[in-house]
Amino acid sequence: MDNEELEITLLLEAMQSRYGYDFRGYARASLTRRIKKGLAETGLQRISELIPPILYDRDFFNKFVANLSVHVTEMFRDPLFFKALREEVIPYLKTFPFIKIWSAGISTGEEVYSLAIVLKEEGLYEKSRIYATDFSDTVLEKARKGIYPTDLIKKSTKNYQKSGGSTSFGNYYHADYESAIFDRALKKNIVFANHNMVTDSVFGEMHLILCRNVLIYFDANLQNHVFQLFFDSLRPNGFLCLGSKETLEYSKEKDNFVAVIKRQKIYQKKKTHRGYHAESL
Ligand SMILES: C[S@@+](CC[C@H](N)C(=O)[O-])C[C@H]1O[C@@H](n2cnc3c(N)ncnc32)[C@H](O)[C@@H]1O
């Protein structure tokens, strides 16, 4: 192990022991790049010099964690995914009197507001409870506010239309000079909460889980761990939606799910018990 690798190992262990944030299973190359970027912003020379401020200064740690993760997101990201959700998953959800949804790794919240809009338009919002989680308090705070720069609205509107939106996107926010403030009614049934998929436990009995563009930053072992968490959090026949570059196909859980729409990474948990292979992906 060279010195840089050793310093990274010590840093990750310090964060894990002190705060319970465990990055040891994140894909190492991109994690190293982001640690070095964070280091450059502090003006410190060596990675190991980050350890004291991380251990003794919670604000420093919070900012460092926020910088370690990629938060890129947008409204109706991959519009064809949202179209598929409307067409293939929503009809199934309509058969239930009450629906529980977990949107994991929401970043600044655009994904969960997109989902809330779909549920509203499909007449499902009032009987839904959406748990919207991320492990970064910094992004969760922005998500709770639901206020976004107006220069993103053009792209969001395009995505919304492409996703099969049934009204005008402008109905969901009001704009002042610089910000689009999303309708408070969209938040009514959303519970925003800090949850770490690596270390925290199951969310029970979900009908649908969205975890998009998060697992791409995890190594294979950690992905397996999180897929198991999702399996345990879903009802039989519940749906799991991943990001466009993510797949269940090489994971230990693959035989417990069916790919409903492979292209849009929409999977359904089999009704059967874990490990019993009724069909394969
Ligand atoms: C690239 S964003 C994805 C946002 C959104 N799901 C989308 O697809 O546009 C990844 C988010 O995952 C969060 N994240 C990373 N590791 C996590 C973990 N272990 N537990 C919870 N959230 C995590 C990050 O804080 C970040 O906000």
PDBQT file of the ligand as one rigid body, heavy atoms in Angstrom, charges set to zero:
ROOT
HETATM    1  C1  LIG A 301     -26.049  11.695  -8.170  1.00  0.00    +0.000 C 
HETATM    2  S1  LIG A 301     -27.161  11.960  -6.843  1.00  0.00    +0.000 S 
HETATM    3  C2  LIG A 301     -28.618  11.156  -7.469  1.00  0.00    +0.000 C 
HETATM    4  C3  LIG A 301     -29.858  11.997  -7.298  1.00  0.00    +0.000 C 
HETATM    5  C4  LIG A 301     -31.125  11.426  -7.903  1.00  0.00    +0.000 C 
HETATM    6  N1  LIG A 301     -31.454  10.134  -7.365  1.00  0.00    +0.000 N 
HETATM    7  C5  LIG A 301     -31.038  11.358  -9.403  1.00  0.00    +0.000 C 
HETATM    8  O1  LIG A 301     -30.956  10.262  -9.961  1.00  0.00    +0.000 OA
HETATM    9  O2  LIG A 301     -31.012  12.418 -10.045  1.00  0.00    +0.000 OA
HETATM   10  C6  LIG A 301     -26.549  10.774  -5.628  1.00  0.00    +0.000 C 
HETATM   11  C7  LIG A 301     -27.033  11.069  -4.209  1.00  0.00    +0.000 C 
HETATM   12  O3  LIG A 301     -26.829   9.898  -3.423  1.00  0.00    +0.000 OA
HETATM   13  C8  LIG A 301     -26.493  10.298  -2.118  1.00  0.00    +0.000 C 
HETATM   14  N2  LIG A 301     -25.799   9.186  -1.446  1.00  0.00    +0.000 N 
HETATM   15  C9  LIG A 301     -24.563   8.696  -1.698  1.00  0.00    +0.000 A 
HETATM   16  N3  LIG A 301     -24.276   7.695  -0.845  1.00  0.00    +0.000 NA
HETATM   17  C10 LIG A 301     -25.371   7.546  -0.044  1.00  0.00    +0.000 A 
HETATM   18  C11 LIG A 301     -25.671   6.687   1.042  1.00  0.00    +0.000 A 
HETATM   19  N4  LIG A 301     -24.800   5.781   1.484  1.00  0.00    +0.000 N 
HETATM   20  N5  LIG A 301     -26.883   6.791   1.630  1.00  0.00    +0.000 NA
HETATM   21  C12 LIG A 301     -27.787   7.725   1.210  1.00  0.00    +0.000 A 
HETATM   22  N6  LIG A 301     -27.548   8.578   0.196  1.00  0.00    +0.000 NA
HETATM   23  C13 LIG A 301     -26.346   8.492  -0.425  1.00  0.00    +0.000 A 
HETATM   24  C14 LIG A 301     -25.621  11.526  -2.303  1.00  0.00    +0.000 C 
HETATM   25  O4  LIG A 301     -25.614  12.356  -1.152  1.00  0.00    +0.000 OA
HETATM   26  C15 LIG A 301     -26.283  12.190  -3.521  1.00  0.00    +0.000 C 
HETATM   27  O5  LIG A 301     -27.167  13.196  -3.123  1.00  0.00    +0.000 OA
ENDROOT
TORSDOF 0
